[in-house]
């Protein structure tokens, strides 16, 4: 990634991952605001979701990133050099969908989530 950004002449900052306590004073959204960044590039980081909600375009290098659905895929950005922009409704729908896939540890360990997950019908039939 860094090599491609260098080749294209982009300036960037690599965010240093800090411990949990230090994150309170070093949140992604704070860095976005203070640094005046135009875009956030992420791989498997939750900060991509923070960027989307904060209103910054996001480029994801992994289709497994939770924000992939409302981001520009890295390869597409490499091919076209363009960012995808999403409407407030698309982002609201994505947030609602992400929340539907969020479960507490107890729900996961007991498999209770299967009874509620919108895409788990095939698992319910196996019970």
Steps between C-alpha positions, in 0.01 A plus 500: 500500500762749606698433182198575282414816690863616475506427127185707445637789704246479783592623844384282784544421865515150643306487823694353789303244694505586868379322813138507611548775759691726258224465239270723703722795409596367157177395329476459125241775471725739693787431262275547199386839628838622618692377196251624242508168316294452186474122509569206732669182372457183707554128481346301788456796732181609673612858439353468149152486654583802716607690189180414313281615787712813537432588135842433348529288183665166576714269289511138622759251385303205634153384409480364856514847654167590661489829306570340163137541391523881528858550390708506183679168447879547486534329162225715351675811632826377348331437164292818474648739756149601608324486833147372550269729695192373681178675594389550858226241442750241373716558806198487734391171341853364539511601870165327556630187329824502698305534823289199401824296485629610843455257785612470858751229586233296683276499190792377291614232743148359550413523126196706600593746221381243247141561612524870412755546222336611172718265291500193726185329372706206370646454851157516664381217277789281622400534868 
